[in-house]
Amino acid sequence: MQKFRLAITGDFLNEHGQSAYGDLGFGAIESCPFIDHHYIADHIPRADDPAYWDNLYSMEVKPAHIRHADGLVVLRPYVRASVFSEGADDLTIIGRSGAGYDKIDVQACTDRDVLLFNLPNVLNHSTASSALMFILALAKKLVPSDRITRAGRWDLQPQVMGMEIEHKTLGIIGLGASGRELVRLIAPFQMRVIAYSPHADPAQAAALGVELTSLETLMRESDVISVHSNLTPDKYHMINAGHLALMKPTAYFVNVARGALVDQAALTEALRERRIAGAGLDVFEVEPLPITDPLVTLDNVLLTPHFAPATSDIWTAGGLQMARCFLQAARGQVPDNTINRVVLERPRFQAKLARFAENQAID
């Protein structure tokens, strides 16, 4: 038996060292006789450290955290090139608990013969349904309606009259898995669906009833815009002030992807000046969103803490998938959903993974 040493970032846990999110789905890891796992203590919240939550999305994996690890599960912390500066020669596999991996230096992983995989499909439906939640809540003016009801201001009914999305135009930026799932979910509303997605398959888009178009056309013609693109360096602020200026004054903007895809200052100004009708945002350029950020003061934007798709069902499903992938790795097998596939041909990676092949004989 060759023990597979697995480090897990501690932001899965609460201040009592227990799961913060219910059933994490890690049961197969916890019961596996040839996997030794531990949570990285530096990432676990402490009751005497209220600043922890301010730094939640800026934490890092440090060299000491992986010095004696064969595998690493990452929730929120960065994995920068510097993590490999002090050894980590045994590190073989990194699993990103989610679809996005923009906080992980993929080239550095490849250079050190470390395979990176993610969970690309587990969030597809929950991300798309979160976008639909925002779209309906904005169009129906749910929050303003709730506000006047609680205040007993039924005389303000005309001011919270919403719109129907039926037969309107939905613009999707990024026709990947969650974007396509939104197309499926929105079908009963008979919306015209257009998409900006340079790498999309035109035949697949046509089969979905989606018209591929330019970003400028999408911004100009859409009644609702929903962002589903991944974040790469070339996409930073891909939606800028000029693009926002093209939007209809009656249009809504939804982002459930990554905050840095949008010039947040420009979006804030468009909302403040009522140049667009409103927005629903689950992601921000700086996370957590500072309570002093001007977005917090606006009444035409819905804000959620980069958590709208993270239901209890999704935590469990993602954990089950993560556990399956690390059971593969701990048996010397390549896990599913490899990002940097070039590493598979590197002799050093092959040798590191081969150490665990003997575990295939163990039930």
C-alpha positions as CSV (number, residue, x, y, z in Angstrom):
1,M,0.0,0.0,0.0
2,Q,1.3,3.4,-1.0
3,K,-0.3,6.2,1.1
4,F,-1.6,9.2,-0.9
5,R,-1.3,12.3,1.2
6,L,-4.0,14.8,0.5
7,A,-4.2,18.4,1.7
8,I,-7.5,20.2,1.6
9,T,-7.8,24.0,1.9
10,G,-9.4,24.7,5.3
11,D,-12.1,27.1,3.9
12,F,-14.4,24.1,3.7
13,L,-14.7,24.2,7.5
14,N,-16.2,26.5,10.1
15,E,-14.5,27.8,13.2
16,H,-15.3,24.6,15.0
17,G,-13.4,22.5,12.5
18,Q,-16.6,21.0,11.1
19,S,-18.0,21.3,7.6
20,A,-19.4,24.7,7.0
21,Y,-21.6,23.5,4.1
22,G,-23.3,20.3,5.3
23,D,-22.4,17.1,3.6
24,L,-19.2,17.8,1.6
25,G,-19.4,14.5,-0.2
26,F,-15.9,13.5,0.9
27,G,-16.9,10.2,2.6
28,A,-15.0,8.1,0.1
29,I,-11.8,10.0,0.8
30,E,-12.3,9.8,4.5
31,S,-12.8,6.0,4.5
32,C,-10.2,5.1,1.9
33,P,-7.4,3.1,3.6
34,F,-4.7,4.5,1.3
35,I,-5.6,8.2,1.5
36,D,-4.4,10.3,4.4
37,H,-6.1,13.6,4.3
38,H,-6.0,16.8,6.4
39,Y,-7.3,20.3,6.2
40,I,-4.8,23.2,6.0
41,A,-5.2,24.9,9.3
42,D,-4.2,28.4,8.1
43,H,-7.3,28.5,5.9
44,I,-9.8,27.5,8.7
45,P,-11.7,30.5,10.3
46,R,-11.1,31.3,13.9
47,A,-13.6,32.9,16.3
48,D,-10.9,35.4,17.4
49,D,-10.1,36.5,13.8
50,P,-13.0,38.6,12.4
51,A,-10.6,39.8,9.6
52,Y,-10.7,36.2,8.2
53,W,-13.8,37.0,6.2
54,D,-12.3,40.1,4.7
55,N,-9.4,38.0,3.4
56,L,-11.6,35.0,2.4
57,Y,-10.9,35.4,-1.4
58,S,-7.3,36.6,-1.1
59,M,-5.9,33.6,0.9
60,E,-3.1,31.6,-0.7
61,V,-1.7,28.1,-0.6
62,K,1.9,28.5,0.8
63,P,4.9,26.2,0.2
64,A,4.7,24.8,3.7
65,H,1.1,23.7,3.1
66,I,2.1,21.2,0.3
67,R,5.6,20.3,1.3
68,H,4.6,16.8,2.2
69,A,1.5,16.4,0.0
70,D,0.8,14.2,-3.0
71,G,-2.5,15.9,-3.7
72,L,-4.3,19.2,-3.0
73,V,-8.0,20.1,-3.1
74,V,-8.5,23.9,-3.5
75,L,-11.7,25.8,-2.8
76,R,-11.0,29.5,-2.8
77,P,-7.2,30.2,-2.1
78,Y,-4.8,31.2,-4.8
79,V,-2.2,28.7,-6.0
80,R,0.6,30.9,-7.4
81,A,4.0,29.9,-8.9
82,S,5.6,30.8,-5.6
83,V,4.0,27.8,-3.9
84,F,6.6,25.6,-5.7
85,S,9.5,27.6,-4.5
86,E,10.4,25.4,-1.6
87,G,10.2,21.8,-2.8
88,A,6.8,20.2,-3.1
89,D,8.5,17.6,-5.2
90,D,5.8,14.9,-4.4
91,L,2.8,17.0,-5.3
92,T,1.2,15.2,-8.2
93,I,-2.5,16.3,-8.5
94,I,-4.4,19.5,-7.8
95,G,-8.2,19.4,-7.8
96,R,-10.1,22.7,-8.1
97,S,-13.5,22.4,-6.3
98,G,-15.5,24.2,-9.0
99,A,-15.3,25.1,-12.6
100,G,-13.1,28.2,-12.7
101,Y,-9.4,27.9,-12.1
102,D,-8.3,31.5,-12.8
103,K,-6.7,31.7,-9.3
104,I,-4.4,28.8,-10.1
105,D,-1.1,29.2,-12.1
106,V,-1.6,26.5,-14.7
107,Q,1.7,27.0,-16.3
108,A,3.5,26.7,-13.0
109,C,1.7,23.4,-12.3
110,T,2.8,22.1,-15.7
111,D,6.3,23.2,-15.2
112,R,6.5,21.3,-11.9
113,D,4.8,18.2,-13.4
114,V,1.6,18.7,-11.5
115,L,-1.8,17.8,-13.0
116,L,-4.7,20.2,-12.5
117,F,-8.3,19.1,-12.9
118,N,-11.6,20.9,-12.1
119,L,-15.3,20.1,-11.8
120,P,-16.6,21.7,-15.0
121,N,-20.1,20.3,-14.9
122,V,-21.2,20.2,-11.3
123,L,-22.3,23.9,-11.3
124,N,-23.8,24.1,-14.7
125,H,-27.5,23.9,-13.7
126,S,-27.1,25.8,-10.4
127,T,-25.3,28.7,-12.1
128,A,-27.9,28.8,-14.9
129,S,-30.7,28.7,-12.4
130,S,-29.1,31.4,-10.4
131,A,-29.0,33.6,-13.5
132,L,-32.7,32.8,-14.2
133,M,-33.4,33.7,-10.5
134,F,-31.8,37.2,-11.1
135,I,-33.6,37.7,-14.4
136,L,-37.1,37.0,-13.0
137,A,-36.5,38.9,-9.7
138,L,-35.3,42.0,-11.7
139,A,-37.9,41.8,-14.4
140,K,-40.7,41.3,-11.8
141,K,-39.2,43.9,-9.4
142,L,-39.3,41.5,-6.6
143,V,-37.2,43.4,-4.1
144,P,-39.0,46.8,-4.5
145,S,-42.3,45.0,-4.3
146,D,-41.3,43.3,-1.1
147,R,-40.0,46.6,0.3
148,I,-43.3,48.6,-0.3
149,T,-45.4,45.7,1.1
150,R,-43.4,45.6,4.3
151,A,-43.8,49.4,4.6
152,G,-47.5,49.2,4.0
153,R,-47.2,51.5,0.9
154,W,-49.7,49.9,-1.4
155,D,-50.1,53.3,-3.0
156,L,-46.7,52.7,-4.6
157,Q,-47.9,49.7,-6.6
158,P,-47.5,51.6,-10.0
159,Q,-43.9,52.3,-9.2
160,V,-42.9,48.7,-8.8
161,M,-44.6,47.4,-12.0
162,G,-42.3,45.1,-13.8
163,M,-42.0,43.6,-17.3
164,E,-42.5,40.3,-18.9
165,I,-39.5,38.5,-20.4
166,E,-41.6,36.5,-22.7
167,H,-40.7,37.3,-26.4
168,K,-37.9,39.6,-25.3
169,T,-34.3,39.2,-26.2
170,L,-31.8,37.5,-24.0
171,G,-28.1,38.0,-24.6
172,I,-25.8,35.3,-23.2
173,I,-22.1,36.1,-23.0
174,G,-20.3,32.8,-23.1
175,L,-22.2,29.9,-24.6
176,G,-20.4,27.3,-22.6
177,A,-22.1,24.7,-20.4
178,S,-23.9,27.0,-18.0
179,G,-24.8,29.3,-20.8
180,R,-26.3,26.5,-22.8
181,E,-28.2,25.3,-19.6
182,L,-29.7,28.8,-19.3
183,V,-30.9,28.4,-22.9
184,R,-32.7,25.2,-21.8
185,L,-34.2,26.8,-18.7
186,I,-35.4,29.9,-20.5
187,A,-37.1,28.0,-23.3
188,P,-40.7,28.2,-21.9
189,F,-40.5,32.0,-22.0
190,Q,-40.0,32.0,-25.8
191,M,-37.3,34.6,-25.7
192,R,-35.2,35.4,-28.7
193,V,-31.7,34.2,-27.6
194,I,-28.5,35.7,-29.0
195,A,-25.0,34.9,-27.8
196,Y,-21.5,36.3,-28.0
197,S,-19.1,33.3,-27.7
198,P,-16.2,33.4,-30.2
199,H,-15.3,29.7,-29.6
200,A,-18.9,28.4,-29.8
201,D,-19.8,25.8,-32.4
202,P,-22.2,27.5,-34.9
203,A,-24.0,24.3,-35.6
204,Q,-24.5,23.6,-31.9
205,A,-25.7,27.1,-31.4
206,A,-28.2,26.8,-34.3
207,A,-29.5,23.6,-32.9
208,L,-30.2,25.4,-29.6
209,G,-32.0,28.1,-31.5
210,V,-29.3,30.6,-30.5
211,E,-28.0,33.3,-32.9
212,L,-24.3,34.0,-32.5
213,T,-23.5,37.7,-32.8
214,S,-20.9,40.3,-31.9
215,L,-20.5,41.6,-28.4
216,E,-21.6,45.1,-29.5
217,T,-24.8,43.8,-31.2
218,L,-25.6,41.7,-28.1
219,M,-25.2,44.7,-25.8
220,R,-27.4,46.9,-28.1
221,E,-30.2,44.5,-28.8
222,S,-30.7,42.5,-25.6
223,D,-33.4,43.2,-23.0
224,V,-31.5,41.0,-20.5
225,I,-27.8,40.2,-20.6
226,S,-26.4,37.3,-18.7
227,V,-22.6,36.7,-18.3
228,H,-21.3,33.1,-18.3
229,S,-17.8,33.4,-19.7
230,N,-14.7,32.0,-18.0
231,L,-12.0,34.5,-17.0
232,T,-8.7,34.5,-18.8
233,P,-6.1,37.4,-18.8
234,D,-7.3,38.6,-22.3
235,K,-10.9,38.8,-21.0
236,Y,-10.2,41.3,-18.1
237,H,-12.8,44.1,-18.5
238,M,-14.1,42.6,-21.7
239,I,-17.3,44.5,-20.9
240,N,-16.3,48.1,-20.6
241,A,-18.0,51.5,-20.4
242,G,-18.4,51.7,-24.1
243,H,-20.3,48.3,-24.2
244,L,-22.5,49.3,-21.3
245,A,-23.4,52.6,-23.1
246,L,-24.9,50.5,-25.9
247,M,-27.5,48.9,-23.6
248,K,-31.1,49.9,-23.7
249,P,-32.2,52.0,-20.7
250,T,-34.8,49.3,-20.0
251,A,-32.3,46.4,-20.0
252,Y,-31.0,44.3,-17.1
253,F,-27.5,43.0,-16.6
254,V,-26.7,39.8,-14.8
255,N,-23.2,38.4,-13.9
256,V,-22.8,34.9,-12.4
257,A,-19.4,34.3,-13.9
258,R,-16.4,36.4,-12.7
259,G,-16.4,40.0,-11.6
260,A,-13.3,41.0,-13.4
261,L,-15.0,40.4,-16.8
262,V,-16.8,43.7,-16.3
263,D,-15.5,47.2,-15.6
264,Q,-17.3,47.4,-12.2
265,A,-16.8,51.1,-11.8
266,A,-18.4,51.7,-15.2
267,L,-21.3,49.4,-14.4
268,T,-21.8,51.2,-11.1
269,E,-22.1,54.5,-12.8
270,A,-24.5,53.2,-15.4
271,L,-26.7,51.9,-12.5
272,R,-26.3,55.1,-10.5
273,E,-27.3,57.3,-13.4
274,R,-30.2,54.9,-14.4
275,R,-28.8,54.4,-17.8
276,I,-29.8,50.8,-17.5
277,A,-32.7,49.4,-15.5
278,G,-30.8,47.3,-13.1
279,A,-28.4,44.4,-12.4
280,G,-28.1,41.1,-10.6
281,L,-24.5,40.4,-9.4
282,D,-23.1,37.3,-7.7
283,V,-19.4,38.2,-8.5
284,F,-17.3,41.3,-8.0
285,E,-13.9,42.6,-8.9
286,V,-12.9,42.7,-5.2
287,E,-14.3,39.9,-3.0
288,P,-15.7,40.0,-0.5
289,L,-17.5,43.2,-1.8
290,P,-16.5,46.0,0.7
291,I,-19.5,47.3,2.6
292,T,-18.3,50.8,1.6
293,D,-18.6,49.9,-2.1
294,P,-21.0,52.3,-3.9
295,L,-22.9,49.2,-5.3
296,V,-24.2,48.6,-1.8
297,T,-26.1,51.9,-1.8
298,L,-27.9,51.4,-5.1
299,D,-31.6,50.2,-5.1
300,N,-31.5,48.9,-8.7
301,V,-29.0,46.1,-8.1
302,L,-29.4,42.7,-6.5
303,L,-26.2,41.5,-4.7
304,T,-25.3,38.0,-3.6
305,P,-21.9,36.9,-2.1
306,H,-20.5,34.8,-4.9
307,F,-22.6,32.0,-3.5
308,A,-25.9,31.9,-5.4
309,P,-25.2,28.6,-7.2
310,A,-23.8,27.0,-4.0
311,T,-26.7,25.0,-2.7
312,S,-26.4,22.1,-0.3
313,D,-27.1,19.7,-3.1
314,I,-24.3,21.2,-5.2
315,W,-21.8,21.0,-2.3
316,T,-22.5,17.3,-1.9
317,A,-22.5,16.6,-5.7
318,G,-19.2,18.4,-6.1
319,G,-17.6,16.6,-3.2
320,L,-18.6,13.2,-4.5
321,Q,-17.1,14.1,-7.9
322,M,-13.9,15.4,-6.2
323,A,-13.6,12.2,-4.1
324,R,-14.0,10.0,-7.2
325,C,-11.2,11.9,-9.0
326,F,-8.8,11.6,-6.0
327,L,-9.6,7.9,-5.7
328,Q,-8.5,7.6,-9.3
329,A,-5.3,9.5,-8.5
330,A,-4.6,7.5,-5.4
331,R,-4.7,4.4,-7.5
332,G,-2.2,5.8,-10.0
333,Q,-4.9,6.7,-12.6
334,V,-5.4,10.0,-14.4
335,P,-8.5,11.8,-12.9
336,D,-11.2,13.1,-15.1
337,N,-11.4,16.7,-16.4
338,T,-7.7,17.4,-16.7
339,I,-6.9,21.0,-17.6
340,N,-3.2,20.9,-18.5
341,R,-3.2,17.7,-20.6
342,V,0.3,18.3,-21.8
343,V,1.5,17.2,-18.4
344,L,0.3,13.7,-19.1
345,E,3.3,13.2,-21.5
346,R,5.9,14.4,-19.0
347,P,8.1,11.5,-17.6
348,R,8.4,13.1,-14.2
349,F,4.6,13.3,-13.8
350,Q,4.2,9.8,-15.0
351,A,6.7,8.6,-12.4
352,K,5.0,10.4,-9.6
353,L,1.6,9.1,-10.5
354,A,2.9,5.5,-11.0
355,R,3.9,5.4,-7.3
356,F,0.3,4.7,-6.5
357,A,-0.5,2.0,-9.1
358,E,-0.2,-0.7,-6.4
359,N,-3.3,0.6,-4.7
360,Q,-5.4,-0.6,-7.6
361,A,-5.3,-4.1,-5.9
362,I,-6.9,-2.7,-2.8
363,D,-10.7,-2.6,-2.5
